[in-house]
Each structure stands twice: as C-alpha cells, then as structure tokens.
Amino acid sequence: MGLAALWLLAGVLAVRQAAAVLRLPPDERLTDLETWIGEEGVLHVRGSLYDGDSFTGTPFSGLVLKPLTRAAEQSLGVAWTFGTLLLVVILGLVVARALPGPISRRTSLIAAPLAISLLVLSLPVRNTFTLGQTSIIPVLLVVLTVLPRTSGRQAGVLIGVAAALQPALLLFAVVLWLIDRRRAAALAGGTFAVCTALAWAAMPHDSWTYWGHHIGGAGLGAPADSLSNQSLHGLLLRIGLEGPVELALLAVLAVAVAVIGLRRAVHYAKDGQLLLAAAITGSVALAVSPTSWQHQQLWILLAVVGRVGRRGSDRLVWPVLVVLAMSLSRTALLPDIEILGHIGYNAPLLAALAAACVVPFHSRASPRWDEPEPTPVADPAKSRYAWVPLLRFLKRPLSRPNLMLELMLIRVGYFAYSWIRAHAPDERSVAEGHGDQVLSLERWLHIDIEHWFNAIVADTSWLKHFMNWYYSTFHFLIPLSLLAWLYLRRPATYRWARTPLAFATMLALVGFWLYPLAPPRLMGLGYVDTAHGPQDLNNPDFGALTKLSNQYAAMPSLHVGWSLWCGVVIAIVAPYMWAKVLGILYPLLTTAVIVGTANHYVLDAVGGAAIVSAGFGLQYVLLGVGKRPREEAPALSAAMGAAMARARGLVRQRGGGHDDAEPVDAESAGKDRSDAADEPPKGGQARVERHDQRV
C-alpha cells in the first residue's frame, strides 16, 4: 500500500508539472524555446546563433537539437513537455538503479518513486519544464555511465557527447583518467573533440564566436552577476569584485575546488559509490564554470545519496538540507534578514561547494555505513486513563535531536504556516458575518465583555502601552525561549513537548481556512485598535501587521494556544512553585491582552485552548505520555567514573568487603550513580553515595 502511494504521488507530481506548463497560453509556455523556434531562433536564424544574447549553448547543441525543436514548434511545446517528463522519469529510474549497494529490498522498492518525486519538485527540473531547456539530457548521459552494465567504451562516448553539450562536464573524463579507466577517458576526450569539430565544420563562424570570442560560453545569456548564476564567478561579481582582481581570485578558488572535489570524487568512485562521485564531479563543474544557471544545477540534488552522520538522527540532515536548498525559494529557506541574505541567495552554490569539498561522506567500509548509532527510545506508556487507546506503532525518542535538522524544520514549518495563513480565504463580508455569529453566541452565553474591556484599556494609557507591547513581543519570544531551554536542558522533554505544539498549529490553520473571522477591531462596532488607531474599513490594509498576515485569521487564537502550551509545559517541568504559578498565569494574562486590544473575541481564546488540548491528545495517542518524561543523567567522564570506582572499592574494604572483589569499571560506576536515586544506600556505602549525589 505504501509503495503504491509513493508511485501515485510521483505520478501526480509529474502530471501536475506538465499541466502547469501546458495550461499556459501558447505564447507564454516554454519561454526559452523562443531561442529555438522564435523568429530569431535557432531554426530560423540566418546569421550567427550568438547575434542575440539568448542562446547560451554550444554550437554542437545548436546543430543536433534542431530536429527536436522543430517538433516542438509544430506541436506548440506539447511533445517537448512530455519528452522532458519522460527524461525526468528515466533519470529517476537510472538513479534508483545506480544506488551503491548493498541496499535493502525496501530501499530498492521505494527508491524509484522517491527519486522521481524529488526530481520533479526540484527547482532545476521545474525551471527546465517552464523554460523548455535541455539540461536534463547531459545529466542523464553521464548518470547512465554509472550503471553496472555500462562498458568503458560506452561510458567514454556518453561523457564525450555530454561534454559537447556542456563543456564543463569534461571533468568527468579527468575522473575516469584518475581511477585508471584511461581508455574510457581518452575516448571521452576524443568524442568531445569529434562532436566539436563537426559543429565547427558545419558552423565555423558560430564556433569561433563561442570558443574564441566568448571562451566557452562566458558572457552569453543573462548578466553573470545575476542571482540565477550560481557559480564562483557569479558570487565574486555579486560581492563587488571585478577586473583582474576578480579573475585572479576566481582562478585560485576554481583550482582549489577542482583539486579537492576531484580527489574526493576519485576516492568515492574507487569505493564503489559511482553515483556520489558523479554528483561531486558535477558540483565541481557547476562551481568552476563561468555561468551555472538554475536549470543546470541538478547535480547538487544527486548528492543526497551520500551517507553522513554518526547517529541515526544525524543521517537525515544532509539529504534534508540538499532537498530544501534545491526545492524552496530563498524566502522559504531563511528569514528575511539582511545578514542572512547572501546565504539564501547563494544556497545552491554553497550546497555544491559543501558536496564537493566539505561533507565527510561515509565510505562503504565504514562501520557507520549500515549501522549508525541508534536513538534511544521508550515504548508508549499509558496514563491513569487506561481506557484511552494508544496506536503503539511509534516509539518516543529520548535523545537530543539534531539541532540543524530541528532549525530547518522549524523554519520551513513556519514558512508553510505563514503562507497558508496568508492565503486563507479573507473575504470581508464572510469574515464579518462570522464575527456577528461569534458576538451573538457570546451574548447568549453572557460573556460578551470585549467592548467593555477594550474601552477600559483604550482609556488607560499605561495599560494600553503595556498590552500593545505584550501582544507584539511575547507571542514568539516565550515559546521560542522555552523550546530552546528544553532542547539544551531537557532533550527528552523537548521531543515530548514540541509535538502537541506542532499539532495545535496545524489545527489552527484548518480553522483559519474554514472559518475566516473578522476580529473586533475590524467590525466597525466602536472597538478601538489600540495598536493602529482608527481605520478606514473600506480599505482595511493598514499598519505593519497587515503586510505580513491575513487579518481575518482570528479563530482560533494562536496567541492563547501557544501561551497555554507554554503554561502547561512550565507547570510540568518547573522545579519551583513560583515558576509553576507564572506558567499558569501566562495564558490567562494573554487572554486578557488579546481581548483588551480588540484583536480577538473570548471565544477565540476558547478555540486556542481547544486546539492545544487536541494537540496534547493526539500526542498521547501516538506516543503515550502519562507522566513527565524522565531525563537521563548526563554521562560521566571516564576519569570521574574511574575515581568513583576506586572510592567505592576503598569503602567496601573498610566496611567488610572482600579484598579479592572484582574491580568496578567506569561504566558500572556511572550505572551505580544513576541507580542511586532509585535505591537508598546501605551500610558504609551511604557516605560515598551521598558524595556522588552532591557531585
């Protein structure tokens, strides 16, 4: 069933991508195909291919791809689109076939649909579909060479043709030479030379323009300093370097990246990880090329096949990082902060450099290749409410999760939350109608205190300023601070606590979408917006907040929901009564603030409490927590453990122990210490146990 679902997902994603192109008007789809089929395109040009600035391929590509583009011209891109889709599917199947073994049967079954799905979702493939580019062809030609049944002669020819389409791929011939497949390397170079010579004979003027005037395509297409050029050359231009200084630094960096990257590619090729070696070599080619446009960056995604990390939880960090960098826009990857701008704008290049030069991929002989250190887990435990069912198919992890992975998931999760909230229905008449419903229900329940309390806040200066500051500050500050403290001091509790928070936030998004609600300040009933002042309700896009979120996403109140989550967690984990009391008061004070500032109704607070309760309930059903998660004591150093063992030995001797007793090692000493709280010490050992507890 799961395998069928994966194939269905891959099919839906692929068809959706093709449909996204074909549903556009004929003059707007496959815009880069104008380079081929337009009035001044390759098919109709009378002068040089490079008279304009749109064609950036080699003369050989202009020569051999004319038949394909003529078909695209006749079918308005339909055949081209489905042909590109077919190439993506073939590439996914080849990648799944080329995974380094040994792999489990389960991995071999899910590899193909998973590879196709990731390829279709990646920005390079989406860009290729949208523009009508041919960049998948050279990638597929090279990846075919890593299949077990591909001979050296076939590999040489395939790499030579790929290099004739993209000259930087000649680096693959260098790798062949360094792994002692010199006949294949020579054949690759010869094939490249023959293809280039054929193009030179057929189009001498174009060939001279490409290889002589532009030196292998440099300067063609968009400006080299544009963000779409993810090469070292583009990066140096974007940071302000130019002229001889930029060229000299580029030469040094390109040589360093090529030497380090190709040495690593050779190492992993000799280790039997041919697909990873191809991904590293392709990443080097992207970095050192004068221009590396988005549709050429597919090599970076292939680097997910490398295995990294000592622990099982670390194993996901590299693939998730690569998939996010190659699938999401800069705004989704990083917050809109100036200092992070360069990282986000150059994320593909940084990922390529990391794959080529930095990431310590495991070799197949490493003991961590198949058996990373397992994550300690606990079985679901029932609470006093034994009648509540547990699903029992998940175990609760107890160790601290990987920080990088947590930060990435939090960032992407918050971006998704912001996007869904901003795109939830926001029709004013519907939202105001729901506001009337809420007010009517509150009047029936005799809890319609919003207008009265809002008037008190608006007329009391110090209270108004305090509540405005509280509303805009504590909503993110307290939950993030609590999560950070739990991660550092209570890792098992962190895992337990973050799950209901995530569930509650997802349930809130459902509420925003299904029940758009105008807050009191936008109802035009005399409420005072203490933060923004009077508004023109005919144009409700006012204030800084309206630029960030949907103003009709009021039910349920996440201010109350998140604060109640904080209160519950603080009340559970805080060691002092005064801290527990503050935790309980926090959601109550937040409720007062959201009502007093006219941002929410009382029933919005009830909705916030309901989704948090549901979040804790879902967490219990999945992982079963009936009491506060027990934290493991931090591991003792070997030296301290040995010293404690010696101390216990002396005490046993003085208290009547045997001289020939077996020595106690550091691990046993640490275990004895962890058991001290559960079993009271006896006899002469009591003093040492009390000393251990103080330590």
C-alpha positions in Angstrom: 0.0 0.0 0.0 2.8 2.4 0.9 4.7 1.7 -2.3 1.5 2.3 -4.4 1.0 5.6 -2.6 4.6 6.6 -3.4 4.1 5.8 -7.1 0.8 7.7 -7.1 2.5 10.7 -5.5 5.2 10.6 -8.1 2.7 10.4 -10.9 0.6 13.2 -9.6 3.6 15.5 -9.2 4.9 14.7 -12.7 1.5 15.3 -14.3 0.9 18.4 -12.4 4.3 19.8 -13.5 3.4 19.1 -17.2 -0.1 20.5 -16.8 1.4 23.7 -15.2 3.2 24.3 -18.5 0.6 23.2 -21.0 -2.3 25.2 -19.4 -0.4 28.4 -20.2 -1.2 30.3 -23.5 1.0 29.1 -26.4 2.9 32.3 -26.5 3.7 32.1 -22.7 4.7 28.5 -22.3 8.3 27.3 -22.6 9.7 30.8 -22.9 13.3 29.7 -23.6 12.0 27.7 -26.6 11.8 31.1 -28.3 15.6 30.7 -28.5 14.9 27.7 -30.8 11.6 28.2 -32.5 11.1 32.0 -32.4 11.5 34.3 -35.4 15.1 34.8 -34.5 15.6 31.3 -33.0 18.0 28.5 -34.0 15.6 27.1 -36.5 15.1 30.3 -38.5 18.3 32.3 -37.8 20.2 33.5 -40.9 23.2 34.8 -39.2 25.1 33.7 -36.1 23.5 31.8 -33.2 25.0 34.3 -30.9 23.9 37.5 -32.6 21.4 37.9 -29.8 22.0 37.2 -26.1 19.5 34.4 -25.5 21.3 31.3 -26.9 24.0 30.1 -24.5 24.6 26.5 -25.7 27.5 25.1 -27.6 27.4 25.1 -31.5 27.1 21.3 -31.3 23.9 21.6 -29.2 22.5 24.1 -31.8 23.3 21.6 -34.5 22.0 18.3 -33.1 18.9 19.6 -31.3 17.3 21.3 -34.3 15.1 18.2 -35.1 13.7 18.1 -31.6 12.9 21.8 -31.5 11.3 21.6 -34.9 8.9 19.1 -33.4 8.3 21.5 -30.5 7.5 24.2 -33.0 4.9 22.1 -34.7 3.2 20.9 -31.5 3.3 24.2 -29.6 5.6 22.5 -27.0 3.3 19.6 -26.1 5.7 16.9 -27.4 8.6 18.8 -25.9 6.9 18.9 -22.4 6.1 15.2 -22.4 9.5 14.4 -23.8 11.1 16.3 -20.9 8.8 14.5 -18.5 9.9 11.2 -20.0 13.6 12.2 -19.5 12.9 13.0 -15.8 11.2 9.6 -15.2 14.1 7.8 -17.0 16.6 9.8 -14.9 14.8 8.8 -11.7 14.8 5.2 -12.6 18.5 5.2 -13.5 19.4 7.0 -10.2 17.4 4.4 -8.3 19.3 1.6 -10.2 22.7 3.2 -9.5 22.4 3.4 -5.7 25.6 2.0 -4.1 24.9 -1.4 -2.6 24.2 -3.3 -0.6 20.7 -1.9 -0.2 17.7 -3.5 1.4 14.7 -4.7 -0.6 12.6 -2.0 0.9 15.0 0.7 -0.2 15.2 -0.7 -3.7 11.4 -0.6 -4.0 10.9 2.9 -2.8 14.0 4.4 -4.5 12.5 5.0 -7.9 9.2 6.8 -7.0 11.1 8.8 -4.3 13.8 9.8 -6.8 11.2 10.8 -9.4 9.2 12.9 -6.9 12.3 14.7 -5.6 13.4 15.4 -9.2 10.0 16.8 -10.2 9.9 19.0 -7.1 13.4 20.4 -7.5 13.9 23.9 -8.8 16.2 22.9 -11.7 13.6 20.5 -13.1 10.8 22.9 -12.6 12.9 25.6 -14.3 13.6 23.2 -17.2 9.9 22.5 -17.7 8.9 26.1 -17.5 11.6 27.4 -19.9 11.9 24.5 -22.2 15.6 23.8 -21.5 17.6 20.7 -22.5 19.8 20.5 -19.4 18.4 17.1 -18.3 20.0 15.4 -21.4 23.7 15.8 -20.4 22.9 14.8 -16.8 21.1 11.7 -18.0 24.0 10.8 -20.4 26.5 11.0 -17.6 24.4 9.1 -15.0 23.9 6.3 -17.5 27.7 5.6 -17.2 27.4 4.6 -13.5 25.1 1.7 -14.3 26.8 -1.7 -13.7 26.3 -2.9 -17.3 27.8 0.2 -18.9 31.1 -0.7 -20.6 34.1 1.6 -20.6 33.7 2.4 -24.3 30.0 3.3 -23.8 30.9 5.5 -20.8 33.5 7.3 -22.8 31.1 8.1 -25.7 28.3 9.2 -23.3 30.6 11.5 -21.4 32.1 12.9 -24.6 28.6 13.8 -26.0 27.6 15.3 -22.7 30.7 17.5 -22.6 30.0 18.6 -26.2 26.6 19.9 -24.9 28.1 21.3 -21.6 32.0 21.7 -21.8 32.5 21.8 -18.0 31.5 18.1 -17.9 34.9 17.2 -19.4 35.9 17.0 -15.7 34.3 13.5 -15.8 36.9 12.5 -18.3 39.6 13.6 -15.8 37.9 11.4 -13.1 38.0 8.5 -15.5 41.7 9.0 -16.0 42.4 9.2 -12.3 40.6 6.0 -11.5 42.7 4.2 -14.1 40.0 4.0 -16.8 42.3 5.8 -19.2 40.9 4.2 -22.4 37.4 5.5 -21.5 38.8 8.9 -20.6 40.6 9.1 -23.9 37.5 8.0 -25.7 35.5 10.7 -23.9 38.0 13.4 -24.9 38.0 12.1 -28.5 34.3 12.0 -28.7 34.1 15.6 -27.4 36.7 16.7 -30.0 34.9 14.9 -32.9 31.5 16.5 -31.9 33.0 19.9 -31.6 34.9 19.5 -34.9 31.6 18.5 -36.6 29.9 21.6 -35.3 33.0 23.7 -36.3 32.8 22.3 -39.9 29.1 23.0 -40.1 29.1 26.4 -38.3 32.6 27.8 -38.4 31.6 31.4 -37.6 29.4 30.3 -34.6 32.1 28.0 -33.3 34.7 30.8 -33.4 32.3 33.1 -31.6 31.6 30.5 -28.9 35.1 29.2 -28.3 37.2 32.2 -29.3 35.2 35.4 -28.5 33.2 34.1 -25.5 35.8 31.5 -24.4 33.5 28.6 -23.9 30.3 30.5 -23.5 31.4 33.1 -21.0 29.3 36.3 -21.3 26.4 34.7 -23.0 22.8 34.9 -21.7 21.9 37.0 -18.6 24.5 39.1 -16.8 27.0 36.9 -15.0 26.3 38.7 -11.7 22.6 37.8 -11.6 21.4 35.6 -8.8 20.5 32.8 -11.2 24.2 32.3 -12.0 25.3 30.0 -9.1 29.0 29.8 -9.9 32.1 31.1 -8.1 32.4 33.7 -10.9 28.8 35.0 -10.2 29.4 35.0 -6.5 32.6 37.1 -6.7 30.8 39.6 -9.0 27.9 39.9 -6.7 30.1 40.8 -3.7 31.6 43.6 -5.7 34.9 42.2 -7.1 35.7 42.8 -10.8 38.5 43.1 -13.3 41.9 41.4 -12.8 41.4 41.0 -9.1 38.3 39.0 -9.5 39.8 36.9 -12.3 42.9 36.1 -10.2 40.8 35.2 -7.1 38.5 33.1 -9.3 41.4 31.2 -10.8 42.8 30.3 -7.3 39.4 29.3 -6.0 38.5 27.3 -9.1 41.7 25.4 -9.0 41.3 24.7 -5.2 37.7 23.5 -5.6 38.6 21.3 -8.6 41.6 19.7 -6.9 39.7 19.0 -3.7 36.5 18.0 -5.3 38.0 15.7 -7.9 40.2 13.9 -5.3 37.1 13.2 -3.3 35.2 12.1 -6.4 38.0 9.6 -7.2 38.0 8.3 -3.6 34.3 7.6 -3.7 34.4 6.2 -7.2 37.1 3.7 -6.1 34.9 2.9 -3.1 32.1 1.9 -5.4 29.9 4.9 -4.9 29.8 5.9 -8.5 26.6 8.0 -8.3 28.0 10.0 -5.4 31.3 10.5 -7.4 29.2 11.8 -10.3 27.3 14.2 -8.1 30.6 15.6 -6.6 32.1 16.0 -10.1 29.0 17.7 -11.3 29.0 20.0 -8.3 32.6 20.9 -9.1 31.7 21.7 -12.7 28.9 24.0 -11.5 31.2 25.9 -9.2 34.1 26.4 -11.6 32.0 27.2 -14.8 31.7 30.8 -15.8 28.0 30.5 -15.6 25.8 27.9 -13.9 22.1 28.7 -14.4 19.4 27.2 -12.3 18.4 24.5 -14.9 22.0 23.2 -14.8 22.1 22.6 -11.0 20.6 19.1 -10.9 23.9 17.6 -9.9 23.6 19.0 -6.4 20.3 17.1 -5.8 22.0 13.8 -6.7 24.4 14.3 -3.8 21.7 13.2 -1.4 22.9 9.6 -2.0 25.9 10.3 0.2 25.6 9.0 3.8 26.7 11.3 6.6 26.5 11.2 10.4 27.4 9.1 13.3 23.9 8.9 14.8 20.7 7.7 13.2 19.2 11.2 13.8 22.2 12.8 12.0 21.7 10.7 8.9 18.8 12.9 7.7 20.5 16.3 8.0 22.4 16.3 4.7 19.6 15.0 2.4 17.0 17.3 4.0 19.4 20.3 3.6 20.0 19.5 0.0 16.4 18.9 -0.8 15.3 22.1 0.8 18.1 24.1 -0.9 17.1 22.7 -4.3 13.3 22.8 -3.9 12.5 26.0 -2.0 12.9 29.7 -2.7 15.2 31.9 -0.6 12.3 33.4 1.4 11.2 29.9 2.4 14.7 28.8 3.4 15.7 31.7 5.6 14.0 34.6 7.4 14.0 38.0 5.6 17.1 39.3 7.5 19.8 41.2 5.7 22.7 39.3 7.3 21.2 36.0 6.0 20.6 37.3 2.5 23.8 36.2 1.0 23.4 32.7 2.4 19.9 32.4 0.9 20.7 34.0 -2.4 23.7 31.6 -2.9 22.2 28.5 -1.3 22.7 26.2 -4.4 26.3 27.3 -4.8 27.0 26.7 -1.1 25.4 23.3 -1.3 27.5 22.4 -4.3 30.7 23.5 -2.6 29.7 21.6 0.5 29.1 18.4 -1.5 32.3 18.8 -3.5 34.8 19.8 -0.7 33.4 19.6 2.8 30.8 17.0 3.7 32.5 13.9 5.1 30.5 11.1 3.4 31.0 7.6 4.8 32.9 5.0 2.8 31.3 1.7 2.3 33.8 0.1 4.6 32.8 2.4 7.5 31.0 0.7 10.4 28.5 3.6 10.2 27.6 2.8 6.6 24.7 0.5 7.6 24.6 0.8 11.3 24.5 4.3 12.7 24.3 4.7 16.5 20.6 4.1 17.3 18.5 6.7 19.0 17.3 5.5 22.5 13.6 5.2 22.6 10.8 4.3 25.0 7.6 2.4 24.4 4.3 4.3 24.7 3.3 4.3 28.3 -0.4 4.5 29.5 -1.5 7.1 31.9 -4.1 6.8 34.6 -6.8 7.0 31.9 -6.1 3.4 30.6 -9.3 3.5 28.6 -7.7 5.9 26.1 -6.3 3.8 23.2 -2.7 4.0 22.1 -1.7 3.3 18.5 1.7 1.9 19.7 3.4 2.0 16.3 5.7 4.8 17.3 8.3 4.9 20.0 9.2 8.0 21.9 12.8 9.1 21.2 14.8 10.1 24.3 18.0 11.7 23.0 18.5 15.3 21.9 17.6 15.7 18.2 20.0 17.2 15.7 20.0 20.9 16.1 20.5 21.7 12.4 17.6 19.5 11.4 15.4 21.0 14.0 16.1 24.5 12.9 15.5 23.6 9.2 12.2 22.0 10.0 11.1 24.9 12.3 11.9 27.4 9.6 10.2 25.6 6.8 7.2 24.8 9.1 6.8 28.5 10.0 7.1 29.5 6.3 4.3 27.0 5.5 2.2 28.3 8.4 2.7 31.9 7.2 1.9 31.0 3.6 -1.3 29.1 4.4 -2.5 31.7 6.9 -1.8 34.5 4.3 -3.7 32.6 1.6 -6.7 31.5 3.7 -10.0 33.0 2.5 -10.2 36.6 3.5 -13.5 37.9 2.0 -14.6 40.7 4.2 -18.4 40.0 4.1 -17.9 36.4 5.1 -15.4 37.3 7.9 -17.8 40.0 9.3 -20.7 37.6 9.1 -18.8 35.1 11.2 -17.9 38.0 13.6 -21.7 38.6 14.0 -22.2 34.9 14.7 -19.5 34.9 17.4 -20.9 38.1 19.1 -24.4 36.6 19.1 -23.2 33.4 20.7 -21.3 35.3 23.3 -24.3 37.5 24.2 -26.3 34.3 24.6 -23.6 33.0 26.9 -23.3 36.3 28.7 -19.5 36.5 28.0 -19.5 39.4 25.6 -17.1 41.6 27.5 -14.9 42.7 24.6 -16.3 46.2 24.1 -16.3 47.0 27.8 -12.8 45.8 28.5 -11.4 47.3 25.3 -12.8 50.7 26.3 -11.0 50.4 29.7 -7.7 49.6 28.0 -8.0 52.3 25.4 -8.7 54.9 28.2 -5.9 53.8 30.4 -2.6 55.0 28.9 -0.1 52.7 30.8 -2.4 49.7 30.4 -2.8 50.3 26.6 1.0 50.6 26.1 1.8 47.6 28.2 -0.8 45.4 26.4 0.4 46.6 22.9 4.0 45.7 23.8 3.0 42.4 25.3 0.9 41.4 22.3 3.7 42.1 19.8 6.5 40.7 21.9 5.6 37.7 24.0 3.8 35.7 21.2 7.1 34.5 19.7 9.6 35.3 22.5 8.3 33.0 25.2 7.6 29.8 23.1 11.0 30.0 21.3 12.8 30.7 24.6 11.1 27.7 26.2 11.8 25.4 23.3 15.5 26.5 23.4 15.7 25.8 27.2 14.1 22.4 26.8 16.4 21.5 23.9 19.5 22.4 26.0 18.4 21.1 29.4 15.6 18.6 28.9 16.1 16.9 25.5 13.6 14.1 26.0 11.0 16.6 27.3 11.7 18.8 24.3 10.7 16.0 21.9 7.6 15.3 24.0 6.6 19.0 24.2 7.2 20.1 20.6 4.7 17.5 19.1 1.5 18.9 20.6 2.7 22.4 19.7 3.0 21.4 16.0 -0.3 19.6 16.1 -2.1 22.6 17.6 -0.6 25.0 14.9 -1.7 22.7 12.1 -5.2 22.5 13.6 -5.3 26.3 13.8 -4.5 26.6 10.1 -7.6 24.5 9.4 -9.6 26.9 11.5 -8.2 29.9 9.6 -9.1 28.3 6.3 -12.6 27.1 7.1 -13.8 29.9 9.3 -12.4 33.3 8.3 -13.3 35.7 11.1 -13.0 39.5 11.4 -11.5 40.5 14.8 -13.4 43.1 16.9 -11.2 45.9 15.7 -12.3 45.3 12.1 -16.0 45.0 12.8 -16.8 48.7 12.8 -18.7 48.5 16.0 -16.8 51.0 18.1 -13.9 48.9 19.1 -10.5 50.7 19.4 -7.5 49.2 17.7 -5.0 50.2 20.4 -2.0 49.4 18.2 -3.0 51.0 14.9 -5.7 53.6 15.9 -8.8 54.4 13.8 -9.0 52.7 10.4 -10.9 53.1 7.1 -12.8 49.9 7.0 -13.3 50.3 3.2 -9.5 49.8 2.9 -8.5 47.6 5.8 -4.9 47.1 4.6 -3.4 49.3 7.3 -0.5 49.0 9.6 2.7 46.9 9.5 0.9 43.7 10.5 -1.4 43.7 7.5 1.6 43.3 5.2 2.6 40.1 7.0 -0.6 38.1 7.6 -4.2 37.6 6.8 -6.1 39.9 9.2 -9.2 37.6 9.1 -7.4 34.7 10.6 -8.7 35.1 14.2 -10.3 31.8 15.1 -8.7 30.1 16.9 -6.3 32.5 18.7 -2.8 31.1 18.5 -1.7 33.8 21.0 -3.7 31.9 23.6 -2.9 28.5 22.1 0.8 28.9 22.2 0.7 30.6 25.6 -1.4 27.8 27.1 1.1 25.3 25.7 3.8 27.2 27.4 1.9 27.3 30.7 1.3 23.5 30.6 4.9 22.7 29.9 6.2 25.2 32.5 3.8 23.8 35.1 5.1 20.3 34.4 8.8 20.9 34.2 9.4 23.9 36.5 11.2 22.9 39.8 9.7 25.7 41.9 6.2 26.6 42.8 6.5 30.3 41.9 7.6 29.3 38.3 4.6 26.9 38.0 2.3 29.7 39.1 3.8 32.1 36.5 3.3 29.4 33.9 -0.4 29.1 34.8 -0.9 32.9 34.8 0.7 33.3 31.4 -2.2 32.1 29.2 -4.7 34.0 31.5 -2.8 37.2 31.0 -2.5 36.6 27.3 -6.3 36.1 27.1 -6.8 39.5 28.8 -4.4 41.2 26.3 -6.0 39.8 23.1 -9.4 40.9 24.3 -8.3 44.3 25.6 -6.5 45.2 22.4 -9.6 44.2 20.3 -7.6 41.6 18.4 -9.7 38.6 19.4 -13.0 37.5 21.0 -13.3 35.5 24.2 -14.4 32.5 22.1 -11.2 32.8 20.0 -9.4 32.1 23.3 -11.6 29.1 23.9 -10.7 27.9 20.4 -7.0 28.3 21.1 -7.4 26.3 24.3 -9.3 23.6 22.3 -6.6 23.1 19.7 -3.9 22.8 22.3 -5.9 20.2 24.2 -6.4 18.4 20.9 -2.6 18.6 20.3 -1.8 17.0 23.6 -4.4 14.4 23.0 -3.0 13.5 19.6 0.5 13.4 21.1 -0.8 11.0 23.7 -2.5 8.7 21.2 0.7 8.5 19.1 3.4 8.4 21.8 1.6 7.8 25.0 2.9 10.0 27.8 1.3 9.6 31.2 3.8 11.5 33.3 6.6 13.9 32.9 9.3 12.4 30.7 12.2 11.2 32.8 15.5 12.8 31.8 18.7 10.7 31.7 21.6 11.9 33.9 24.4 13.4 31.8 27.2 10.9 31.1 30.2 11.0 33.4 33.7 11.3 32.1 35.8 8.2 32.2 38.2 9.8 34.6 35.5 10.7 37.1 33.9 7.3 36.7 37.2 5.6 37.4 37.8 7.8 40.5 34.4 7.0 41.9 35.0 3.3 41.3 38.2 3.4 43.3 36.4 5.2 46.1 33.7 2.5 46.2 36.4 -0.1 46.4 38.0 1.5 49.4 34.7 1.8 51.2 33.9 -1.8 50.5 37.2 -2.8 52.0 36.6 -0.7 55.2 33.0 -1.9 55.5 33.9 -5.6 55.4 34.1 -6.2 51.7 36.5 -8.8 50.2 40.0 -7.9 49.1 39.7 -10.1 46.0 36.4 -8.5 44.8 36.3 -7.7 41.1 37.2 -4.2 40.1 34.4 -1.8 39.2 34.8 -0.1 35.8 33.8 3.4 34.8 30.6 2.2 33.1 29.4 0.3 36.1 30.2 3.3 38.3 28.1 5.5 36.1 25.3 3.0 36.3 25.5 2.7 40.0 25.3 6.5 40.2 22.2 6.6 38.0 20.5 4.0 40.2 21.3 5.9 43.4 18.1 7.8 43.3 16.0 4.7 43.0 17.7 2.5 45.7 18.7 4.0 49.0 22.4 3.4 50.0 23.1 0.9 52.8 25.9 0.5 55.3 29.3 2.1 54.8 28.4 2.9 51.2 26.0 5.6 52.2 28.6 8.3 52.6 30.0 7.7 49.1 26.5 7.6 47.6 25.7 11.0 49.2 29.0 12.3 47.9 28.1 11.0 44.4 24.8 12.8 44.6 26.5 16.1 45.5 28.9 15.6 42.6 
